[in-house]
Amino acid sequence: MYIADLAYAAPMPWPAEVDPDHVREATDRLIAHVARRVDADGALREECQSRVLESALALSLMTRTGTDSPARDRLLAYLRAHQETPDKLERVLAALAVARATGRTTAGDAGLVAKLTDGVLGDAPGFISARRRMMVCAVLSVLGCPLPTEVLSAVADEVPSDPLHSWAAVQQASVTLILAAAAGVDNGVTAAALETLAATHPASTVWEGYALMHLLVLHGLAGFPGNEETVRSGLQTLLLHQRPDGGFPFVLEMHNWCTSTAGTALAAAGAPTELLRKMAGMLVAHQGGAPTRSLSRGATLTDGWSMSAIVAQNDVDDTSCALEFLQAIDPIAYGDSVRRAVDALLAVQGADGGFPTYVAGASSEPCMTAAAICGLAPHPHTLPARERALAFLAESQFADGGFESGWSRSRLHTIFRARLAACTAGPQDHHVARMAERIERTVRETQNEDGGWGMQPGDPSDDISTAYGLITLCYGTDHRPIGRALSWLLAHQNADGGYSGPPDMVGPRPFPYSFPILTDAPVLLAFGHVRARAWDTAAVLQGAR
């Protein structure tokens, strides 16, 4: 999100085909649209929208436990409405859940399992592929699909001990139990998994506010005798969070993430200082995450930020974004929080120079590495760490200029963050300069005829990807495509000042989830980068405010 101060780069000329007053007006309307959603304490609280994956698992659990209620009727109606959705995986999940709930025979078979898992894994980073394959198989199993022999025989025969963050450890235990029940396995591994799930207190709590994990936990427990009352109580706990449309969300909240990303965008676009300080104060108050027991295996990131105050699991993404926001508002007033966050990030840097998402020793990721570099950039003592991180980032770049997918469906998400990270390098760093050149070239070459970008090359233009592309080109050498991108965004602003379009963020990878603010924030951030980089922007945009 970093707004680069490139003393050695010429300012970006204002695109002649775009009316600066139009950009100023659009920016002001979007600022107002976002600011209206900030609560009195500075938090931006939005609900995660319903998703088919969790809704299908919830209906399957109701079917499994014989639950019959108005809540089930609303959920059944939600899933029936999604049986014709364009998304193939969602369509199949909805159909399987509805068929099982209504007593119809499904077309589920081993071929379907293989086809769907291959499609899901094609969009996921390689280092999580084995874990993700098992999760998808477990989901399909509780929806009534028979599992292939190789999956059933893959139930672990040793209690795992590798470095793993809390969410992955609970997911692994849940999936182990689901697959073990299908395979008829009951051993020391399943006993350890049952112990892990008990630590989430599923009868009374949606652990970490993570609805998907809560559902996997309940399905895991349901396959083993003695857990019937826990499963029934856990289902009632989940029903407290059913959405008005009848479905269930991925997570209950992401207040820290929504506040920091929107706050960074508001700051870049020139929002009122009073609003920004209120938002910063909220983040400072919730540094460190919820004070609950960690179930991680390995050294966790501590003293940073989690995605929300009810969540204990800190991560590099939330920490980097909150750190950038506090530094943009007042690095002196928030100096203690800033120092603690810097130390938190440095503590999880990998031996290869990169940064993981959650725990030290886990695989480094290009997107997280770019985020950490930008968060650490204002601190001279972090230069050696940043140089190693930039080297990792450059070595991670694909020949086409892109990177391994991160926490977004949009190819441009990691690309734009890597380009901003490259701005922290000096002009003498030729390795990073070549990385930046490849980034600029691929972004220019994949711009659509209408001026926008899609999530992948050739996809229809969308609001979020276009914002990412525009930010990237603000730091390039060819500014001609910028006017077309700005024009696309101006033409697609909603009447209320906000933006819409398909969500890009994913969790667990590669399943997309939706918070409306996570569409508005990237566009507002793009306007902020244009504001910072364009020639005469201070006079054109700031002077009018």
C-alpha positions in Angstrom: 0.0 0.0 0.0 3.1 2.1 0.4 3.1 5.6 -1.2 6.6 5.8 -2.6 8.7 9.0 -2.3 10.8 8.7 -5.4 13.2 11.5 -5.2 15.1 10.2 -8.2 11.9 9.7 -10.4 10.1 12.4 -12.4 6.5 13.1 -11.4 3.8 11.5 -13.4 2.2 13.9 -15.9 -1.5 14.3 -15.6 -3.3 12.3 -18.3 -4.7 14.8 -20.8 -7.9 12.8 -21.6 -9.1 12.9 -17.9 -10.8 15.8 -16.3 -9.0 16.4 -12.9 -12.2 17.9 -11.5 -13.9 14.6 -12.3 -11.2 12.6 -10.4 -11.4 15.0 -7.4 -15.2 14.7 -7.3 -15.1 10.9 -7.6 -12.4 10.7 -4.9 -14.5 12.9 -2.5 -17.6 10.8 -3.1 -15.7 7.6 -2.4 -14.1 9.1 0.7 -17.5 10.0 2.0 -18.9 6.6 1.1 -16.1 4.8 3.1 -16.1 7.3 6.0 -19.8 6.9 6.7 -19.1 3.3 7.6 -16.5 4.0 10.3 -18.0 3.6 13.8 -17.5 6.1 16.6 -14.6 4.2 18.0 -12.7 4.2 14.7 -13.5 0.6 13.6 -14.9 -0.3 10.2 -17.2 -3.1 11.0 -18.7 -4.9 8.0 -20.2 -8.4 7.9 -18.7 -11.0 5.7 -21.3 -12.0 3.1 -22.7 -15.5 2.8 -20.8 -18.1 0.9 -21.8 -21.4 -0.6 -19.0 -23.5 0.9 -19.9 -22.8 4.5 -23.6 -22.9 3.7 -23.4 -26.3 2.1 -21.4 -27.6 5.1 -24.0 -26.2 7.5 -26.9 -27.8 5.7 -25.0 -31.1 5.6 -24.5 -30.8 9.4 -28.2 -30.1 9.9 -29.1 -33.2 7.7 -26.6 -35.3 9.6 -28.0 -34.3 13.0 -31.7 -34.4 12.0 -32.1 -30.7 12.6 -35.4 -29.3 11.2 -36.2 -25.6 11.8 -37.0 -22.3 10.1 -33.2 -21.7 10.0 -32.8 -24.9 7.9 -35.6 -23.7 5.6 -33.9 -20.4 5.0 -30.5 -22.1 4.4 -32.1 -24.6 2.0 -33.6 -21.7 0.0 -30.2 -19.9 -0.2 -28.5 -23.0 -1.6 -31.3 -23.8 -4.0 -30.8 -20.3 -5.4 -27.1 -21.0 -6.0 -27.6 -24.2 -7.9 -27.4 -22.2 -11.1 -24.5 -20.0 -10.1 -21.8 -19.5 -12.8 -19.1 -20.7 -10.4 -18.8 -24.4 -11.1 -17.5 -25.4 -7.7 -20.2 -23.5 -5.9 -22.9 -25.0 -8.2 -21.7 -28.5 -7.4 -21.4 -27.9 -3.6 -24.9 -26.4 -3.5 -26.4 -29.3 -5.5 -24.8 -31.9 -3.4 -26.0 -30.3 -0.1 -29.5 -29.8 -1.4 -29.7 -33.3 -2.8 -28.6 -34.8 0.5 -30.9 -32.7 2.5 -33.9 -33.6 0.4 -33.1 -37.3 0.2 -32.3 -37.4 -3.5 -29.5 -39.4 -5.1 -26.5 -37.4 -6.1 -24.1 -37.8 -9.0 -21.1 -37.7 -6.7 -18.3 -40.1 -7.5 -14.6 -40.4 -7.4 -14.3 -38.8 -10.8 -16.1 -35.7 -9.5 -13.8 -35.5 -6.5 -10.7 -35.6 -8.7 -12.1 -33.1 -11.2 -13.0 -30.6 -8.5 -9.8 -30.9 -6.5 -7.7 -30.5 -9.6 -9.6 -27.3 -10.4 -9.2 -25.9 -6.9 -5.5 -26.8 -6.7 -4.9 -25.0 -10.0 -5.5 -21.7 -8.2 -3.6 -22.5 -5.0 0.1 -22.0 -4.2 2.1 -25.2 -4.5 3.2 -25.4 -0.9 -0.3 -25.9 0.3 -1.5 -28.2 -2.4 -1.5 -31.5 -0.4 -3.3 -29.9 2.6 -5.8 -28.2 0.3 -6.5 -31.4 -1.6 -7.3 -33.2 1.6 -9.6 -30.4 2.8 -11.6 -30.5 -0.5 -11.9 -34.2 -0.3 -13.1 -33.9 3.3 -15.7 -31.4 2.3 -17.0 -33.6 -0.6 -17.0 -36.6 1.8 -19.4 -34.9 4.2 -21.6 -33.9 1.3 -22.0 -37.6 0.3 -19.2 -38.2 -2.3 -17.4 -41.5 -2.0 -13.6 -41.0 -1.7 -11.0 -42.6 -3.9 -8.8 -45.3 -2.3 -5.7 -43.2 -2.3 -7.4 -40.5 -0.2 -8.7 -43.0 2.3 -5.3 -44.6 2.6 -3.6 -41.2 3.2 -5.0 -40.8 6.7 -1.9 -40.0 8.8 -0.4 -42.7 10.9 1.9 -40.3 12.9 0.9 -37.3 14.9 2.1 -34.3 12.9 4.7 -31.9 14.3 5.7 -29.7 11.5 5.5 -25.8 11.9 1.9 -24.8 11.3 -0.3 -21.9 12.3 -3.3 -22.4 14.5 -5.9 -22.3 11.7 -4.0 -24.9 9.7 -3.5 -27.1 12.7 -7.2 -27.2 13.5 -8.1 -27.7 9.8 -5.6 -30.6 9.7 -7.1 -32.2 12.8 -10.7 -31.7 11.4 -9.8 -33.2 8.0 -8.0 -36.1 9.6 -11.1 -37.0 11.6 -13.4 -36.6 8.7 -11.3 -38.9 6.5 -10.5 -41.3 9.3 -14.2 -41.8 9.9 -14.8 -42.5 6.2 -11.9 -45.0 6.3 -12.9 -46.6 9.6 -9.6 -45.6 11.3 -9.3 -44.9 15.0 -5.8 -44.6 16.4 -3.4 -42.3 18.2 -3.6 -39.8 15.4 -7.3 -39.5 15.7 -7.0 -39.2 19.5 -4.6 -36.3 19.1 -6.9 -34.7 16.6 -9.9 -35.0 18.9 -7.8 -33.3 21.6 -6.9 -30.4 19.3 -10.6 -29.9 18.4 -11.7 -29.9 22.0 -9.4 -27.0 22.6 -11.5 -24.8 20.3 -14.5 -25.2 22.7 -16.9 -25.8 19.7 -20.0 -26.2 21.8 -20.1 -22.6 22.9 -17.7 -20.7 20.6 -17.1 -20.1 16.9 -13.3 -20.4 17.5 -11.4 -17.3 16.2 -14.6 -16.2 14.6 -13.8 -18.7 11.8 -17.1 -20.1 10.7 -15.6 -22.5 8.1 -13.3 -24.0 10.7 -16.1 -24.3 13.2 -18.1 -26.3 10.6 -15.1 -28.6 9.8 -14.6 -29.1 13.6 -18.2 -30.1 14.1 -18.1 -32.5 11.1 -14.9 -34.0 12.4 -16.3 -34.6 15.8 -19.6 -36.0 14.4 -17.8 -39.0 13.0 -16.7 -40.2 16.4 -19.0 -41.4 19.2 -19.4 -39.4 22.4 -19.5 -36.0 20.7 -23.2 -35.8 19.9 -24.1 -33.1 22.4 -21.1 -31.0 21.5 -22.0 -31.1 17.8 -25.7 -30.2 18.5 -24.6 -27.3 20.8 -22.0 -26.2 18.3 -24.6 -26.0 15.6 -26.9 -23.8 17.7 -23.9 -21.6 18.4 -23.3 -21.2 14.6 -27.0 -20.4 14.0 -26.6 -17.2 15.9 -24.5 -16.0 12.9 -26.8 -17.0 10.1 -27.1 -14.1 7.6 -30.4 -12.5 6.5 -30.2 -14.3 3.1 -30.2 -17.6 4.9 -26.5 -18.5 4.2 -23.4 -18.5 6.4 -20.1 -16.6 6.0 -16.5 -17.6 5.8 -15.6 -15.6 9.0 -17.7 -13.6 11.4 -15.6 -10.4 11.1 -12.4 -8.8 9.9 -12.5 -5.4 11.7 -8.8 -4.9 12.0 -8.1 -5.7 8.3 -11.0 -3.7 7.0 -10.0 -0.7 9.2 -6.3 -0.7 8.3 -6.9 -1.3 4.5 -9.6 1.4 4.3 -7.6 3.6 6.6 -4.5 3.4 4.4 -6.6 4.3 1.4 -8.3 7.2 3.1 -5.0 8.6 4.2 -3.6 8.3 0.7 -6.7 10.0 -0.7 -6.5 12.9 1.7 -9.3 12.1 4.2 -9.8 14.3 7.3 -7.1 13.8 10.0 -9.6 13.5 12.8 -11.1 10.4 11.1 -7.8 8.8 10.4 -6.6 9.3 14.0 -9.7 7.7 15.3 -9.1 4.7 13.1 -5.5 4.5 14.1 -6.4 4.6 17.8 -8.7 1.6 17.3 -5.9 -0.4 15.8 -3.5 0.5 18.6 -6.0 -0.7 21.1 -6.2 -4.1 19.5 -2.5 -4.8 18.8 -1.5 -8.3 19.7 -4.9 -10.0 19.0 -7.2 -11.9 21.3 -5.6 -13.2 24.5 -6.5 -16.8 23.9 -4.4 -20.0 23.8 -2.5 -20.5 20.5 -2.8 -23.9 18.9 0.1 -23.2 16.5 3.0 -25.5 16.1 6.1 -23.3 15.8 7.1 -19.7 16.6 4.1 -17.5 15.9 4.0 -13.8 15.0 3.3 -12.0 18.2 2.7 -8.3 19.1 1.4 -7.6 15.6 -2.2 -7.6 14.5 -4.7 -10.3 13.8 -7.6 -9.8 11.4 -10.0 -8.9 14.3 -10.1 -8.3 18.0 -11.7 -11.7 18.6 -8.9 -13.5 16.7 -5.6 -14.5 18.4 -3.7 -15.5 15.2 -1.5 -12.6 14.2 -0.2 -12.5 10.6 2.2 -10.6 8.4 -0.5 -9.1 6.2 -2.5 -7.5 8.9 0.6 -6.4 10.8 2.2 -4.9 7.7 -0.9 -3.0 6.7 -1.6 -1.7 10.2 2.0 -0.7 10.6 1.9 1.3 7.3 -1.3 3.0 8.4 0.1 4.1 11.8 3.3 5.4 10.2 1.3 7.4 7.7 -0.8 9.0 10.4 1.8 9.8 13.2 4.9 7.6 13.6 5.9 9.5 16.7 2.6 9.4 18.6 2.2 5.7 17.8 5.9 5.0 18.2 5.6 2.2 20.7 3.1 0.3 18.6 5.3 0.9 15.5 8.4 -0.4 17.2 6.7 -3.5 18.5 5.2 -4.3 15.0 8.6 -3.9 13.3 10.1 -6.3 15.8 7.2 -8.7 15.2 7.8 -8.8 11.5 11.6 -9.2 11.7 11.1 -12.1 14.1 9.4 -14.3 11.4 11.6 -13.5 8.4 12.8 -16.7 6.8 16.3 -17.8 6.2 15.7 -17.2 2.5 14.9 -13.6 3.1 11.2 -13.9 2.5 8.3 -13.7 4.9 5.5 -16.3 5.6 2.0 -15.4 6.4 1.8 -16.7 10.0 4.7 -18.6 11.6 8.4 -18.6 11.5 9.8 -21.5 9.5 6.8 -21.8 7.2 7.2 -21.2 3.5 8.0 -17.6 2.5 5.5 -16.0 0.1 6.1 -13.2 -2.4 2.9 -11.3 -1.5 3.7 -11.3 2.3 7.3 -10.4 1.6 6.3 -7.4 -0.4 3.9 -6.3 2.3 6.6 -6.6 5.0 9.1 -4.7 2.9 6.7 -1.8 2.6 5.9 -1.8 6.3 9.6 -1.9 7.3 10.7 0.7 4.7 10.7 3.8 7.0 13.2 2.2 9.4 16.9 2.5 8.5 18.0 -0.3 10.8 15.8 -2.8 8.8 17.8 -2.2 5.6 19.7 -5.5 5.7 16.5 -7.4 6.3 14.8 -5.5 3.5 17.6 -6.1 1.1 17.4 -9.9 1.7 13.6 -9.7 1.3 13.9 -7.8 -2.0 16.4 -10.4 -3.3 13.9 -13.2 -2.4 11.1 -11.2 -4.1 13.1 -10.8 -7.3 14.1 -14.4 -7.4 10.5 -15.4 -7.0 9.3 -13.6 -10.1 8.0 -15.7 -13.0 9.3 -15.2 -16.5 6.0 -13.5 -17.4 6.5 -10.8 -14.8 4.0 -12.3 -12.3 4.4 -14.2 -9.0 2.9 -17.1 -7.2 -0.7 -16.5 -6.2 -1.1 -15.0 -2.7 -4.4 -14.2 -0.9 -6.1 -12.9 -4.0 -7.7 -14.3 -7.1 -6.3 -11.3 -9.0 -2.9 -11.9 -10.5 -2.3 -8.1 -10.1 -2.5 -8.2 -6.3 0.9 -9.5 -5.6 2.2 -7.6 -8.7 1.2 -4.2 -7.4 2.5 -4.9 -3.9 5.8 -6.1 -5.4 6.1 -3.0 -7.5 5.6 -0.8 -4.4 8.2 -2.9 -2.5 10.6 -2.3 -5.4 10.2 1.5 -4.8 12.0 1.0 -1.5 15.2 0.0 -3.3 17.8 2.5 -4.3 18.3 3.3 -8.0 21.6 1.3 -8.0 19.8 -2.0 -7.2 19.7 -3.3 -10.8 18.3 -6.7 -9.8 15.2 -5.1 -8.4 15.0 -2.6 -11.2 14.8 -5.5 -13.7 12.0 -7.0 -11.6 10.2 -3.7 -11.8 10.6 -3.5 -15.5 9.1 -6.9 -16.0 6.2 -6.0 -13.8 5.5 -2.8 -15.7 5.7 -4.7 -19.0 3.3 -7.4 -18.0 0.8 -4.9 -16.6 0.9 -2.8 -19.8 0.5 -5.8 -22.0 -2.5 -7.3 -20.1 -4.5 -4.1 -20.0 -7.9 -4.7 -21.7 -9.1 -2.6 -24.6 -11.6 -0.9 -22.4 -8.8 0.4 -20.1 -9.3 -1.9 -17.2 -7.8 -5.2 -16.1 -9.3 -8.6 -15.2 -8.2 -10.9 -12.5 -6.3 -13.0 -15.0 -5.2 -12.0 -18.5 -8.2 -12.1 -20.9 -10.8 -11.8 -18.1 -13.3 -9.0 -18.2 -12.2 -5.8 -16.4 -13.2 -5.5 -12.8 -12.9 -2.7 -10.2 -10.3 -4.3 -7.9 -7.9 -5.5 -10.6 -8.1 -2.2 -12.4 -7.2 -0.4 -9.2 -4.2 -2.7 -8.8 -3.1 -2.1 -12.4 -3.4 1.6 -12.1 -1.3 1.8 -8.9 1.4 -0.3 -10.6 1.6 2.0 -13.6 1.8 5.1 -11.4 5.4 4.0 -10.7 6.3 3.0 -14.3 8.0 4.8 -17.1 5.1 4.8 -19.6 2.2 6.8 -18.3 0.0 6.6 -21.4 -2.2 3.7 -20.2 -3.0 5.6 -16.9 -5.6 7.8 -18.5 -7.5 4.9 -19.9 -7.5 3.1 -16.5 -8.7 6.2 -14.7 -11.4 6.6 -17.2 -12.6 3.0 -16.6 -12.8 3.6 -12.9 -14.6 6.9 -13.2 -17.2 5.3 -15.5 -17.9 2.4 -13.1 -18.5 4.4 -9.9 -21.8 3.6 -8.3 -24.4 6.2 -7.5 -23.6 6.0 -3.8 -19.9 6.8 -4.5 -18.8 3.2 -4.0 -17.6 0.4 -6.2 -18.7 -3.2 -6.8 -17.7 -6.2 -8.9 -16.4 -9.6 -8.0 -14.4 -10.1 -4.8 -10.7 -11.0 -5.1 -9.6 -12.0 -1.6 -9.5 -15.7 -0.8 -9.5 -17.8 2.3 -8.7 -20.5 2.6 -6.9 -20.3 -0.7 -8.3 -20.3 -3.3 -12.0 -19.8 -2.1 -13.1 -16.1 -2.5 -15.0 -14.3 0.2 -16.7 -10.9 0.1 -16.6 -7.8 2.3 -17.9 -4.8 0.4 -15.2 -2.5 1.8 -12.5 -4.6 0.3 -13.7 -3.5 -3.2 -13.9 0.2 -2.2 -10.5 0.4 -0.5 -8.3 -0.6 -3.5 -10.0 1.9 -5.8 -9.7 4.7 -3.2 -6.0 3.7 -2.7 -5.5 3.9 -6.5 -7.0 7.5 -6.5 -4.5 8.2 -3.7 -1.5 7.0 -5.6 -2.6 9.1 -8.6 -2.9 12.0 -6.3 0.6 11.5 -4.9 2.3 10.9 -8.2 0.7 13.0 -10.9 2.2 16.3 -11.9 0.4 19.3 -10.4 -1.8 17.0 -8.4 -1.3 19.0 -5.2 -2.8 22.0 -7.0 -5.5 20.1 -8.9 -6.8 17.8 -6.2 -5.6 19.0 -2.7 -6.2 22.7 -3.4 -9.9 22.0 -4.3 -10.5 20.3 -1.0 
